[in-house]
Amino acid sequence: MVGETYAGAGVSIDAGEEAVSRIKAKVRSTLRREVMGDIGGFGGLFALDRSRHREPVLVASTDGVGTKALVAQATGRFDTIGLDLVAMCVDDLVCQGAEPLFFLDYIAVGRLDPDHIEQLVEGVAEGCRQAGAALLGGEMAEHPGAMEEGEFDLVGFAVGVAERDRLITGEHLAPGDALLGLPSPNLRSNGYSLARRVLLERAGLSLDGPAWDGAAHSLGEELLSPSVIYAPAIVELLRAVDVRAVAHVTGGGIQGNLARVLRPQLDAVVHRGTWESPRIFGEIQRLGAVAEAEMARVFNLGIGMVVAVPRRDVSEALDVLRAAGHRAVEIGELTSGTGEVELVPGPLR
């Protein structure tokens, strides 16, 4: 009688070892000088450089990529979604004034395919390189029975550092402060359940077909286009001007996320005519007959990050953000109020 094995139960230790071997160079490409040791330990070591900070505060965040993972699964393309994962985490950190330091990932799969893992980790590593964060460690788990072959889930954890007296809390926000928007050319990683329902189920579009009539790229390419990572530009901005609040526009849209940083005595007025919304949002709204208010609650509508600065710093702030590669624009202002965020049509007056 042949004895049972782990491989017979659906878990391949050999495939796991091969996957680790493949990703070592990718992980090493992200390392900062504060990282101690090499990959493969039971925990990642990071020596905080106390000479750079008077009173450091560590800031942590965690997130996933939501049902964007199902698009990657359907297309068999896994090389960009890891970058989305990093973006969702590090762009939360900078909202409190933190510079990203290191990142960890967790990958669960139905069956461990080294090619699949290599693509996922390459995306994570690229995101870490863009963010300036070390990929300090991670975990791969094979879950036969709980997940089907080809299925996967991707979760990330990021840690950053800020000076205690430089934490962004919103307490210095005041009426008259300007709101600057950093453009997002795509959905990033939010609203995919609605986008998939409208585009794939209701409209019956193919991921291999054009994103819209006349598009030079496929719908799959559009939906898998990677998130912009804003963290390095915001870190530069923090060094240049008086940044009073930062809102990462994820689930909940501009209104839901900007409201999180307002003091109760303030309102934010955002002028929709100050930026151009990417075509994909119009297609989702048209094909799904989605109400304007619902679109605004679910999607970023073309603005991935909002920064509040004093009126006197607007010109310098825009210069810094544009020099960092973002076509930032002034999109609104703060007024006295009760903590509400209003989206109004038209340009700034």
C-alpha positions in Angstrom: 0.0 0.0 0.0 1.4 3.4 -1.1 1.5 6.0 1.7 -0.1 9.4 1.4 2.1 12.4 0.6 1.7 16.2 0.8 1.9 16.4 -3.0 -0.9 13.8 -3.2 -3.0 16.1 -1.0 -2.4 19.0 -3.4 0.5 20.8 -1.9 3.9 20.8 -3.7 6.9 21.7 -1.5 9.1 21.4 -4.6 7.1 24.0 -6.5 7.3 26.3 -3.4 11.0 26.0 -3.3 11.3 26.7 -7.0 9.1 29.8 -6.7 11.3 31.1 -3.8 14.4 30.5 -5.9 12.9 32.5 -8.8 11.9 35.5 -6.8 15.1 36.0 -4.7 16.7 38.4 -7.2 13.4 40.4 -7.5 13.2 40.8 -3.8 16.9 41.8 -3.4 16.3 44.6 -6.1 14.1 46.4 -3.6 16.3 46.3 -0.5 17.3 49.5 1.4 20.4 49.9 3.4 18.4 49.5 6.6 17.5 45.9 5.8 19.5 43.3 7.7 20.2 39.8 6.4 18.8 38.1 3.3 15.4 36.6 2.4 14.5 33.2 3.8 14.5 34.0 7.6 11.5 33.6 9.8 11.2 37.3 10.0 12.5 40.3 8.1 14.9 42.6 9.9 14.9 46.4 9.4 17.2 48.7 11.5 15.5 52.1 11.7 18.0 54.9 11.1 17.6 56.9 14.2 20.0 59.6 12.9 17.4 60.6 10.4 14.6 61.1 13.0 14.2 63.0 16.2 11.1 61.3 17.4 10.0 58.7 14.9 6.5 57.3 14.7 5.9 54.1 12.8 2.7 54.1 10.6 1.3 50.8 9.2 -1.3 49.9 6.7 -2.7 46.8 5.0 -4.9 46.2 1.9 -5.6 43.9 -0.9 -6.5 44.2 -4.6 -10.2 43.2 -4.4 -11.9 41.7 -7.4 -9.3 43.1 -9.8 -7.7 39.8 -9.1 -10.5 38.1 -11.0 -9.6 40.1 -14.1 -6.0 39.0 -13.8 -7.1 35.4 -13.3 -9.4 35.6 -16.4 -6.7 37.0 -18.6 -3.9 34.9 -17.2 -1.8 38.1 -16.8 -0.3 38.5 -13.3 2.6 40.9 -13.8 0.9 44.2 -12.9 -1.5 43.4 -10.0 1.3 43.2 -7.5 2.1 46.9 -8.2 -1.6 47.7 -7.4 -1.2 46.0 -4.1 1.8 48.1 -3.1 0.0 51.3 -4.3 -3.0 50.6 -2.1 -0.8 50.3 1.0 1.9 52.9 0.6 -0.4 55.6 -0.6 -2.4 55.2 2.6 0.8 55.7 4.7 1.7 59.0 3.1 -1.8 60.4 4.1 -0.4 60.6 7.6 2.9 62.0 6.5 4.9 58.8 6.5 7.7 57.7 4.2 7.3 54.1 3.2 10.0 51.9 4.6 9.2 48.3 3.9 6.5 46.0 2.6 5.4 42.4 3.1 3.0 40.3 0.9 0.8 37.3 1.4 -0.1 35.2 -1.7 -2.6 32.3 -1.4 -3.2 30.1 -4.4 -5.2 27.0 -5.2 -2.2 25.4 -6.9 1.3 26.8 -6.6 2.6 27.6 -10.1 6.2 29.1 -10.0 5.5 31.1 -13.2 2.4 32.5 -11.7 4.2 33.4 -8.4 7.1 34.9 -10.3 4.8 37.3 -12.2 2.9 38.3 -9.0 6.1 39.0 -7.1 7.7 40.9 -10.0 4.7 43.3 -9.8 5.1 43.7 -6.1 8.8 44.3 -6.5 8.3 46.9 -9.1 5.8 48.6 -6.9 8.3 48.6 -4.0 11.0 50.0 -6.3 8.7 52.8 -7.3 7.7 53.5 -3.7 11.2 53.3 -2.4 10.2 50.5 0.1 12.0 47.3 0.7 10.2 44.1 0.1 11.1 42.7 3.5 9.4 39.4 3.4 6.2 37.5 2.5 4.4 34.2 2.5 3.1 31.8 -0.2 0.4 29.4 0.8 -1.1 26.6 -1.3 -4.8 25.9 -0.4 -6.1 22.9 -2.4 -9.7 22.4 -1.7 -10.3 25.9 -0.4 -9.3 27.5 -3.7 -9.5 26.2 -7.3 -6.5 25.9 -9.5 -5.7 29.3 -11.0 -7.4 31.2 -8.1 -5.4 33.4 -5.9 -5.6 36.1 -3.3 -3.1 38.9 -2.7 -2.7 40.9 0.5 0.0 43.4 1.5 1.3 45.1 4.6 3.4 48.3 4.6 5.2 50.2 7.3 6.5 53.8 7.1 7.9 56.4 9.4 7.1 60.0 10.2 8.3 62.6 12.7 5.8 62.9 15.6 5.6 66.7 15.1 5.2 66.3 11.4 2.3 63.8 11.4 -0.6 65.0 9.1 -3.7 65.2 11.3 -5.8 67.8 9.5 -5.8 70.0 12.6 -4.3 72.9 10.8 -6.8 73.0 7.9 -8.5 76.3 7.5 -11.1 78.0 5.3 -9.5 79.1 2.0 -7.0 76.2 1.8 -6.7 74.9 -1.7 -7.3 71.3 -2.8 -4.9 69.9 -5.4 -5.7 66.7 -7.3 -3.3 64.1 -8.6 -4.7 62.4 -11.7 -5.5 58.7 -12.0 -5.7 57.4 -15.5 -7.7 54.3 -14.6 -9.8 52.6 -11.9 -6.7 51.7 -9.8 -8.0 48.9 -7.6 -11.5 50.1 -6.6 -15.0 49.5 -7.9 -14.1 46.3 -9.9 -17.2 44.5 -8.7 -19.4 47.1 -10.3 -17.2 47.5 -13.3 -17.2 43.7 -14.0 -20.9 43.5 -13.5 -21.5 46.3 -16.0 -18.9 45.6 -18.6 -18.7 41.8 -18.6 -22.1 40.6 -17.4 -24.6 43.3 -18.4 -22.9 44.6 -21.6 -21.3 41.2 -22.4 -18.0 42.7 -23.5 -15.0 40.5 -24.0 -11.7 41.1 -22.1 -9.9 40.4 -25.4 -12.0 43.0 -27.4 -11.4 46.7 -27.6 -11.9 48.7 -24.4 -14.4 50.8 -26.3 -15.2 51.6 -29.9 -12.0 52.7 -31.6 -9.8 51.8 -28.6 -6.3 50.7 -29.6 -6.0 48.4 -26.5 -8.2 45.7 -25.1 -10.7 45.9 -22.2 -8.5 43.4 -20.3 -5.5 45.8 -20.7 -7.6 48.7 -19.6 -8.8 46.9 -16.5 -5.4 45.6 -15.6 -3.5 48.9 -16.2 -1.5 49.4 -13.0 -2.2 52.0 -10.3 -0.2 55.1 -10.1 2.0 55.2 -6.9 1.8 58.7 -5.4 3.9 58.1 -2.3 7.3 59.4 -3.5 5.8 62.6 -4.8 3.9 63.3 -1.6 7.0 62.7 0.5 8.8 65.3 -1.7 5.9 67.7 -1.2 6.0 67.3 2.6 9.5 68.5 2.5 8.7 71.6 0.4 5.4 73.1 1.6 2.9 73.1 4.4 0.8 70.0 3.6 -2.3 70.1 5.8 -4.1 67.0 4.7 -3.8 64.2 2.2 -6.6 61.9 1.1 -6.0 58.7 -0.9 -9.0 58.3 -3.2 -10.0 54.6 -3.0 -13.4 53.0 -2.3 -15.8 55.7 -1.4 -14.6 58.1 -4.1 -13.5 61.6 -3.7 -16.3 62.6 -1.3 -15.9 59.6 1.0 -12.2 59.8 1.4 -11.8 63.6 1.5 -14.4 63.6 4.3 -12.1 61.4 6.4 -9.5 64.2 6.7 -11.8 67.2 7.3 -12.4 68.8 10.7 -16.1 69.1 11.6 -16.0 72.9 11.1 -15.0 72.7 7.5 -16.5 71.8 4.1 -14.7 70.9 0.9 -15.9 72.0 -2.5 -14.6 70.1 -5.4 -15.1 71.4 -9.0 -15.6 68.6 -11.5 -14.7 70.8 -14.4 -11.0 71.1 -13.3 -9.9 67.7 -14.6 -10.8 65.3 -17.4 -12.3 62.0 -16.4 -10.8 59.0 -18.2 -13.0 57.3 -20.8 -13.5 54.1 -18.9 -15.6 55.8 -16.3 -18.0 57.2 -19.0 -18.3 53.7 -20.5 -19.2 52.1 -17.2 -21.8 54.8 -16.5 -23.3 54.6 -20.0 -23.4 50.8 -20.3 -24.7 50.3 -16.8 -27.0 53.3 -16.6 -25.2 54.1 -13.3 -26.3 57.3 -11.6 -23.9 60.1 -11.3 -24.0 60.0 -7.5 -23.3 56.2 -7.5 -20.3 56.7 -9.8 -18.9 59.3 -7.4 -19.4 57.0 -4.4 -17.6 54.0 -6.1 -14.9 55.3 -8.4 -12.0 57.8 -8.3 -13.3 59.4 -11.5 -9.8 60.4 -12.5 -8.3 61.8 -9.2 -6.3 59.4 -7.2 -5.0 61.7 -4.4 -6.1 65.0 -3.0 -3.8 67.3 -1.1 -4.8 70.4 0.9 -2.3 73.2 1.2 -2.5 76.9 2.1 -3.4 79.2 -0.7 0.1 80.8 -0.6 1.7 77.4 -1.4 -0.4 76.4 -4.4 2.1 77.4 -7.1 5.1 75.8 -5.4 3.1 72.6 -4.6 2.0 72.2 -8.2 5.6 72.7 -9.4 6.8 70.0 -7.0 4.1 67.5 -8.0 4.5 68.1 -11.7 8.3 67.7 -11.4 7.6 64.3 -9.8 5.7 63.3 -12.9 2.1 64.1 -11.9 -0.1 66.6 -13.8 -1.6 68.0 -10.7 -4.3 70.6 -10.8 -6.2 72.7 -8.4 -9.6 71.2 -8.0 -11.3 72.9 -5.1 -11.1 74.7 -1.8 -12.1 74.5 1.9 -14.9 76.6 3.3 -16.5 77.0 6.8 -19.1 74.3 7.2 -20.0 71.0 8.9 -17.6 68.4 7.5 -19.3 67.9 4.1 -17.7 67.3 0.7 -19.6 68.7 -2.3 -18.9 67.9 -5.9 -20.0 70.8 -8.1 -20.0 71.1 -11.9 -17.8 73.5 -13.7 -14.3 75.0 -13.3 -13.0 77.0 -10.3 -14.4 80.5 -10.1 
